[in-house]
Amino acid sequence: MLDEVARWLQRRSWSADRRPLSTLLTAKRSAGPNGTVSVVLPALNEEATVGTIVETIRRELMSDAVPLVDELVVMDSGSTDRTAAIAEAAGATVVHRDDVLPRLPALPGKGEVLWRSLLATSGEIVAFVDADLRDFDSTFVSGIIGPLLTDPGVQLVKAMYDRPLETGGTVVPAGGGRVTELVARPLLNMHWPQLAGFVQPLGGEYAARRSLLEQLPFPVGYGVEIGMLIDSLNTVGLDALAQVDVGVRHHRHQDGQALGRMAATIYRTAQLRLARGHLVRPVLTQFDRTDEGFTPRVHDVATEERPPMLTVPEYAARRAA
């Protein structure tokens, strides 16, 4: 490990309980308009979990006694189940992906809705939380926004946590995060060693200042997390990045083939940042066993990126108003 990273781990890694809610509320009041907080849940068919997450955030972080979060938005990415209705009933503002920046046809992918959420929210601090979390604790939100409220030098904060793998009725305590261990961590250690200290570089729970997010390109697919981490390092430097321990993350696990597609997208995002070139053939072939034997399935690897939001006329006009 680089000496710089060892020092960073001591200086910029914390536990969520280091900053109690009373401290955060005092810091929020002192920050004034710069302390406004928007929480965004990107969601695609998450009716089983989104309601509980919304209810918990509203009850514990948006009450008269604890007005820490100003805005709670569920960005619906084309759900076909009751995700939108459940989220709205629980108290979230539901924004449909296609209703934001309608002149630009939406592309499929998580990064697409995160990018569009900058136009659908107003907080100067924006926190992203995946909508498939089970046993959700509001510390996932308060923990990641805490350093941004209390330390003006911090620009982006990632959550870190244990990720147990629950499969076949058994639990492997540290078995989750397979794409992180097999793809993302080796890539970062070899090519961006300054980022080797991040425990969960691909985690979907992180918060950042709007002033940073609006400068960054957004890969439209699952490469958004690694792309944002690398681009933030290049934009504001390592010391402006931090991580906070929020405990244990329980969520829905992807099957092996879905993980393969995710890994290909992440690799492509890293490759683009290494060479600023293009993949020769951005497709991934996987195989399913059928009655006829192994059947190939070909999937496109997401290759689009959205430009920094500051370059979008509608966003620039809103910020100037």
HELIX and SHEET records of a PDB file:
HELIX    1   1 ASP A    3  ARG A   12  1                                  10    
HELIX    2   2 ALA A   16  ARG A   18  5                                   3    
HELIX    3   3 LEU A   21  ALA A   31  1                                  11    
HELIX    4   4 GLY A   32  GLY A   35  5                                   4    
HELIX    5   5 VAL A   50  LEU A   61  1                                  12    
HELIX    6   6 THR A   83  ALA A   90  1                                   8    
HELIX    7   7 ARG A   97  ASP A   99  5                                   3    
HELIX    8   8 LYS A  110  ALA A  120  1                                  11    
HELIX    9   9 THR A  139  THR A  150  1                                  12    
HELIX   10  10 ARG A  178  VAL A  179  1                                   2    
HELIX   11  11 THR A  180  ALA A  184  3                                   5    
HELIX   12  12 ARG A  185  HIS A  191  1                                   7    
HELIX   13  13 PRO A  193  LEU A  195  5                                   3    
HELIX   14  14 ARG A  210  LEU A  213  1                                   4    
HELIX   15  15 VAL A  224  VAL A  236  1                                  13    
HELIX   16  16 LEU A  238  ALA A  240  5                                   3    
HELIX   17  17 GLY A  256  ALA A  275  1                                  20    
HELIX   18  18 MET A  309  THR A  311  5                                   3    
HELIX   19  19 PRO A  313  ALA A  320  1                                   8    
SHEET    1   A 8 SER A  13  SER A  15  0                                        
SHEET    2   A 8 LEU A 241  VAL A 248  1                                        
SHEET    3   A 8 LEU A 156  ASP A 162  1                                        
SHEET    4   A 8 TYR A 206  ARG A 209 -1                                        
SHEET    5   A 8 ILE A 125  PHE A 128 -1                                        
SHEET    6   A 8 VAL A  37  ALA A  43  1                                        
SHEET    7   A 8 GLU A  71  ASP A  76  1                                        
SHEET    8   A 8 THR A  93  HIS A  96  1                                        
SHEET    1   B 2 LEU A 133  ARG A 134  0                                        
SHEET    2   B 2 HIS A 250  HIS A 251 -1                                        
SHEET    1   C 2 LEU A 165  THR A 167  0                                        
SHEET    2   C 2 THR A 170  VAL A 172 -1                                        
SHEET    1   D 2 PHE A 218  PRO A 219  0                                        
SHEET    2   D 2 GLU A 305  ARG A 306 -1                                        
SHEET    1   E 2 VAL A 283  THR A 290  0                                        
SHEET    2   E 2 GLY A 293  ASP A 300 -1                                        
END                                                                             
